[in-house]
Amino acid sequence: MTGLSAAAQEATDALRFSFLAPTGTARSMGFGSALGSVGGDFTALSVNPAGIGIYRRGEVMFTPSLKFNGTDAEYLGDMEMDNGTRFNFNNLGIVFTREARGRDYDRASWKTFSFGIGMNRLAEFGRNYNYGGLMQGTGNEYSSFSEVFVNAAAADPAAVDDPRSMAYLGYQSYLVNEDSLGFYTLANWETGLIQRKSVQERGGINELVISLGGNYQEKLMIGATLGLPTVRYSRESYFEEEDATNDPNNYFRSFRYSENLQTTGMGVNLKLGMIIKPADNFRFGIALHTPTWFGLTDASTTSLVTNTETFKAETGQSDPSPVTTVAPDENRYTYRLTTPWRAILSATAFMGQFGFVSADYEYVDYKAMRFGFDNIDDAREELTNDLIRENFQGAHNFRLGFEARLSEFFGRAGFGYYGNPYNSKELEMTRTDLSLGIGYRAGDFFTDLAFVHSRTESPDQPYVLPLPVISPVALLSGRQNTFAWTIGWKF
């Protein structure tokens, strides 16, 4: 792949598949997913698999959910908002438990063994957002998206003939041209450009979990989970620039760069955990997650539509029309991604049979994310991974949960905070969750409802240019209201 790919994998793509917030059953969501040392819930298989050692009976459950999303976007001093609604399944699973009983219980060191298999949802990508504003002025803080095409052509002049390259799009559409000084763009940010971006994202990460664990002497629970996450991500987007002067003779009226991206793939990871029970009212947990090793495929189509006014006619082109459309064939690219490792410490205090308070601390080493490309792309692989090391850091996540029991009914509340993976406050990304839930147990049947209000703050750079140019940044403020309902049976 020569030049800069029209669908190049970037550091932000690695972050998309690494920034995870556990969701699963409505019970766990109700108390903020702070279940690292609570256990006895299927979501624990994706957090601390030692939680499977808490089970005394088998169970089967499923959890549909409804999500209401909204995003406010601020860019170049202007603000826009968008909303959407999504339905999916957060969880589907079954646990089989063998418990020693009677005299066997008294003699056995291992009191229970459990095996679980099912699915938990780890990430939700569905959202829409739009933003735009006026880019005008001189200096390194002003720029045009079209410089991406210029830089790609300057880095590899031969790429102007390669349909996979951004250089090809810019040059073949006449937005980028060449003179004795090199490649240049017809778009002039000094006289003013009206910029606009629109994005529609869909998809998520579902993890198939296969877990095994047990209870040793009622003091130590251990467990292991083989995780097989699947990724489905789609994005339809466009970025456009329009001349703010309305001058019909300056060779530039507008351009629109459009992209349709589909990312699919599967990964594998291992989670190991233990829960220590020093007293009946206290539990402590520790879990380690290996990186997830993903194999991913991007299938993308791009197009660039330009209006260069009289430029083609005055330079003697065979087609004097001001409008040019360049739309290469679909580009497919297979690559590897390694996500960060994680460590989780947790503690739970029980109030007899009346409920508990639980807390989780999670450390995620985002600077350990790595791409792996084909051999012909070794230089791009090294550059992208260097950018990851330079721009990301380890992040600290906290979850706090509370559950109260009154006979057959349960009330829950929770809080979650997911720290900034960037090492710069100018590119800050955080998430905060507030949750409430209720539950009901009657015989073998149980059901739970949960409501989670999530707020995220994240940056979006419509394009990135080499320093000293300061690429613009949009600030996205997202809000998501999730309603989840779990239905299950013990056996």
Long-range contacts (C-beta under 8 A, 24 or more apart in sequence): 1-162, 1-164, 1-165, 1-333, 1-374, 1-376, 1-377, 1-380, 2-156, 2-158, 2-159, 2-162, 2-164, 2-165, 3-152, 3-153, 3-155, 3-156, 3-158, 3-159, 3-160, 3-162, 3-164, 3-165, 3-166, 3-167, 3-168, 4-148, 4-151, 4-152, 4-155, 4-159, 4-165, 4-166, 4-167, 5-164, 5-165, 5-166, 5-331, 5-333, 5-380, 6-164, 6-165, 6-166, 6-168, 6-169, 6-259, 6-300, 6-302, 6-328, 6-331, 7-259, 7-261, 7-298, 7-300, 7-302, 7-331, 7-333, 8-380, 9-298, 9-333, 9-335, 9-337, 9-371, 9-373, 9-384, 10-384, 10-387, 10-464, 11-369, 11-384, 11-387, 11-388, 11-391, 11-392, 12-461, 13-263, 13-337, 14-337, 14-339, 14-369, 14-370, 14-371, 14-388, 15-366, 15-369, 15-392, 15-421, 15-429, 16-123, 16-125, 16-233, 17-123, 17-205, 17-231, 17-233, 17-294, 17-296, 17-337, 17-339, 18-339, 18-340, 18-364, 18-366, 18-369, 18-421, 19-123, 19-418, 19-421, 19-429, 19-431, 20-122, 20-123, 20-205, 21-122, 21-123, 21-416, 21-418, 21-431, 21-433, 21-454, 22-46, 22-47, 22-120, 22-122, 23-65, 23-90, 23-91, 23-120, 23-121, 23-122, 23-124, 23-452, 23-482, 23-484, 24-63, 24-90, 24-91, 24-120, 24-121, 25-61, 25-63, 25-90, 25-91, 25-448, 25-484, 25-486, 25-488, 26-63, 26-90, 26-437, 26-439, 26-448, 26-449, 26-450, 26-484, 26-485, 26-486, 27-410, 27-412, 27-437, 27-439, 27-448, 27-450, 27-486, 29-90, 29-414, 29-435, 29-437, 29-450, 29-452, 29-482, 29-484, 30-401, 30-403, 30-412, 30-413, 30-414, 30-435, 30-436, 30-437, 30-438, 30-439, 30-448, 30-449, 30-450, 31-358, 31-401, 31-402, 31-403, 31-412, 31-413, 31-414, 31-435, 31-437, 32-399, 32-400, 32-401, 32-413, 32-414, 32-415, 32-416, 32-433, 32-435, 33-360, 33-399, 33-401, 33-414, 33-416, 33-433, 34-346, 34-358, 34-359, 34-360, 34-399, 34-400, 34-401, 34-414, 34-416, 35-346, 35-358, 35-360, 35-401, 36-273, 36-285, 36-287, 36-344, 36-345, 36-346, 36-358, 36-360, 36-399, 37-275, 37-283, 37-284, 37-285, 37-346, 37-347, 37-348, 37-358, 37-360, 38-283, 38-348, 38-356, 38-358, 38-401, 39-221, 39-275, 39-283, 39-285, 42-91, 42-93, 42-95, 42-116, 42-118, 42-120, 43-91, 43-120, 45-93, 45-116, 45-118, 45-120, 45-209, 45-211, 45-223, 45-225, 45-271, 46-120, 46-122, 46-207, 46-209, 46-225, 46-227, 46-271, 47-287, 47-344, 47-360, 48-223, 48-271, 48-273, 48-275, 48-285, 48-286, 48-287, 48-344, 48-346, 49-211, 49-213, 49-223, 49-224, 49-225, 49-271, 49-272, 49-273, 49-287, 50-213, 50-221, 50-222, 50-223, 50-273, 50-274, 50-275, 50-285, 50-287, 51-213, 51-221, 51-223, 51-273, 51-275, 51-285, 52-95, 52-114, 52-115, 52-116, 52-211, 52-212, 52-213, 52-221, 52-223, 53-112, 53-114, 53-213, 53-214, 53-215, 53-221, 53-222, 53-223, 53-275, 54-215, 54-221, 54-275, 55-95, 55-97, 55-112, 55-114, 56-97, 56-99, 56-112, 57-97, 57-99, 57-490, 57-491, 58-94, 58-95, 58-96, 58-97, 58-114, 58-490, 58-491, 59-94, 59-95, 59-446, 59-488, 59-489, 59-490, 59-491, 60-93, 60-94, 60-95, 60-488, 60-489, 60-491, 61-91, 61-92, 61-93, 61-94, 61-446, 61-486, 61-487, 61-488, 61-489, 62-89, 62-91, 62-92, 62-93, 62-486, 62-487, 62-488, 63-89, 63-90, 63-91, 63-92, 63-484, 63-485, 63-486, 63-487, 64-88, 64-89, 64-90, 64-484, 64-485, 65-89, 65-90, 65-482, 65-483, 65-484, 65-485, 66-482, 66-483, 67-124, 67-126, 67-480, 67-481, 67-482, 67-483, 68-480, 68-481, 68-482, 69-126, 69-127, 69-128, 69-478, 69-479, 69-480, 70-478, 70-479, 70-480, 71-127, 71-128, 71-129, 71-476, 71-477, 71-478, 71-479, 72-476, 72-477, 72-478, 73-129, 73-130, 73-131, 73-460, 73-474, 73-475, 73-476, 73-477, 74-131, 74-474, 74-475, 74-477, 75-131, 75-132, 75-133, 75-195, 75-197, 75-472, 75-474, 75-475, 76-132, 76-133, 76-134, 76-135, 76-195, 76-472, 77-133, 78-131, 78-132, 78-133, 80-129, 80-130, 80-131, 80-132, 82-127, 82-128, 82-129, 82-130, 83-128, 84-126, 84-127, 84-128, 86-124, 86-126, 88-121, 88-124, 88-204, 89-119, 89-121, 90-120, 90-121, 90-484, 91-118, 91-119, 91-120, 91-121, 91-486, 92-118, 92-119, 93-117, 93-118, 93-119, 93-120, 93-209, 94-118, 109-216, 109-217, 110-214, 110-215, 110-216, 111-214, 111-215, 111-216, 111-217, 111-218, 112-214, 112-215, 113-212, 113-213, 113-214, 114-211, 114-212, 114-213, 114-214, 115-211, 115-212, 116-209, 116-210, 116-211, 116-212, 117-208, 117-209, 117-210, 117-211, 118-208, 118-209, 119-206, 119-207, 119-208, 119-209, 120-206, 120-207, 120-209, 121-204, 121-205, 121-206, 121-207, 122-204, 122-205, 122-206, 122-207, 122-229, 123-204, 123-205, 124-204, 124-480, 125-201, 125-202, 125-203, 125-204, 125-233, 126-201, 126-202, 126-203, 126-204, 127-199, 127-201, 127-478, 128-199, 128-200, 128-201, 129-198, 129-199, 129-460, 129-476, 130-196, 130-197, 130-198, 130-199, 131-196, 131-197, 131-460, 131-474, 132-194, 132-195, 132-196, 132-197, 133-194, 133-195, 134-192, 134-193, 134-194, 134-195, 134-244, 135-189, 135-192, 135-193, 135-194, 135-195, 135-241, 135-472, 136-189, 136-190, 136-191, 136-192, 136-193, 136-244, 137-189, 137-190, 138-190, 140-468, 140-469, 140-470, 141-470, 142-189, 142-190, 143-189, 143-463, 143-465, 143-469, 143-470, 143-471, 143-472, 144-185, 144-187, 144-188, 144-189, 144-193, 144-241, 145-187, 145-195, 145-239, 145-241, 145-257, 145-462, 145-463, 146-170, 146-175, 146-176, 146-185, 146-186, 146-187, 146-241, 146-255, 147-185, 147-463, 147-465, 147-469, 148-463, 148-464, 148-465, 149-175, 149-176, 149-185, 150-176, 150-183, 150-184, 150-185, 151-465, 151-466, 153-178, 153-183, 154-182, 154-183, 157-183, 163-328, 163-329, 163-331, 164-328, 164-331, 168-326, 168-328, 169-257, 169-302, 169-303, 169-304, 169-326, 169-328, 170-304, 172-324, 172-326, 173-255, 173-304, 173-305, 173-306, 173-324, 173-325, 173-326, 174-306, 174-308, 174-311, 174-312, 174-317, 174-324, 175-252, 175-255, 175-304, 175-306, 175-308, 186-251, 186-252, 186-308, 186-311, 187-241, 187-243, 187-252, 187-255, 188-243, 188-250, 188-252, 191-243, 191-244, 191-245, 191-247, 191-250, 192-243, 192-244, 192-245, 193-241, 193-242, 193-243, 193-244, 194-241, 194-242, 194-243, 194-244, 195-239, 195-240, 195-241, 195-462, 195-472, 196-239, 196-240, 196-241, 196-242, 197-237, 197-238, 197-239, 197-240, 197-460, 197-462, 197-474, 198-237, 198-238, 199-235, 199-236, 199-237, 199-460, 200-235, 200-236, 200-237, 201-233, 201-234, 201-235, 202-233, 202-234, 202-235, 203-231, 203-232, 203-233, 203-234, 203-263, 204-232, 204-233, 205-229, 205-230, 205-231, 206-230, 218-277, 219-276, 219-277, 219-278, 220-274, 220-275, 220-276, 220-277, 221-274, 221-275, 221-277, 222-273, 222-274, 222-275, 223-272, 223-273, 223-274, 224-270, 224-271, 224-272, 224-273, 225-270, 225-271, 226-268, 226-269, 226-270, 227-267, 227-268, 227-269, 227-270, 227-271, 227-292, 228-266, 228-267, 228-268, 229-266, 229-267, 229-269, 229-292, 229-294, 230-264, 230-265, 230-266, 230-267, 231-263, 231-264, 231-265, 231-266, 231-267, 231-294, 231-296, 232-263, 232-264, 233-261, 233-262, 233-263, 233-264, 234-260, 234-261, 234-262, 234-263, 235-259, 235-260, 235-261, 236-260, 236-261, 237-261, 239-462, 239-463, 248-309, 248-310, 249-309, 249-310, 250-309, 251-308, 251-309, 251-310, 251-311, 252-307, 252-308, 252-309, 252-311, 253-307, 253-308, 253-309, 253-322, 254-306, 254-307, 255-304, 255-305, 255-306, 255-307, 256-304, 256-305, 257-302, 257-303, 257-304, 258-302, 258-303, 258-304, 258-305, 259-300, 259-301, 259-302, 260-300, 260-301, 260-302, 261-298, 261-299, 261-300, 262-298, 262-299, 262-300, 263-296, 263-297, 263-298, 263-299, 264-296, 264-297, 264-299, 265-294, 265-295, 265-296, 265-297, 266-294, 266-295, 267-292, 267-293, 267-294, 267-295, 267-337, 267-339, 268-292, 268-293, 269-293, 269-339, 273-344, 280-350, 281-349, 281-350, 281-351, 281-352, 282-347, 282-348, 282-349, 282-350, 283-347, 283-348, 283-350, 284-345, 284-346, 284-347, 284-348, 285-344, 285-345, 285-346, 285-347, 285-348, 286-343, 286-344, 286-345, 286-346, 287-342, 287-343, 287-344, 287-346, 288-341, 288-342, 288-343, 288-344, 289-341, 289-342, 289-343, 289-344, 290-341, 291-338, 291-339, 291-340, 291-341, 291-368, 292-338, 292-339, 293-336, 293-337, 293-338, 294-336, 294-337, 294-338, 294-339, 295-334, 295-336, 296-334, 296-335, 296-336, 296-337, 297-332, 297-333, 297-334, 297-335, 298-331, 298-332, 298-333, 298-334, 298-335, 299-330, 299-331, 299-332, 300-330, 300-331, 300-332, 300-333, 301-327, 301-328, 301-329, 301-330, 301-331, 302-327, 302-328, 302-331, 303-327, 303-328, 334-374, 335-371, 335-372, 335-373, 335-374, 336-371, 336-372, 336-373, 337-369, 337-370, 337-371, 337-372, 338-368, 338-369, 338-370, 338-371, 338-372, 339-369, 340-364, 340-365, 340-366, 340-367, 340-368, 340-369, 341-365, 341-368, 353-405, 354-404, 354-405, 354-406, 355-402, 355-403, 355-404, 355-405, 355-410, 356-402, 356-403, 357-400, 357-401, 357-402, 358-400, 358-401, 358-402, 358-403, 359-398, 359-399, 359-400, 359-401, 360-397, 360-398, 360-399, 360-400, 361-396, 361-397, 361-398, 362-396, 362-397, 362-398, 362-399, 363-394, 363-395, 363-396, 363-397, 364-394, 364-395, 364-397, 364-421, 365-394, 366-392, 366-393, 366-394, 366-395, 366-421, 367-392, 367-393, 367-394, 367-423, 391-422, 391-423, 391-424, 391-427, 392-421, 392-422, 392-423, 393-420, 393-421, 393-422, 393-423, 395-419, 395-420, 395-421, 408-440, 408-441, 408-442, 409-438, 409-439, 409-440, 410-437, 410-438, 410-439, 410-440, 410-441, 410-448, 411-437, 411-438, 411-439, 412-436, 412-437, 412-438, 412-439, 412-450, 413-437, 422-459, 426-459, 426-473, 427-459, 427-473, 428-457, 428-458, 428-459, 429-456, 429-457, 429-458, 429-459, 430-456, 430-457, 430-458, 431-455, 431-456, 431-457, 432-456, 444-489, 444-490, 444-491, 445-488, 445-489, 445-490, 446-486, 446-488, 446-489, 446-490, 447-485, 447-486, 447-487, 447-488, 448-484, 448-485, 448-486, 449-483, 449-484, 449-485, 449-486, 450-482, 450-483, 450-484, 450-485, 450-486, 451-481, 451-482, 451-483, 452-480, 452-481, 452-482, 452-484, 453-479, 453-480, 453-481, 453-482, 454-478, 454-479, 454-480, 454-481, 454-482, 455-479, 455-480, 456-480
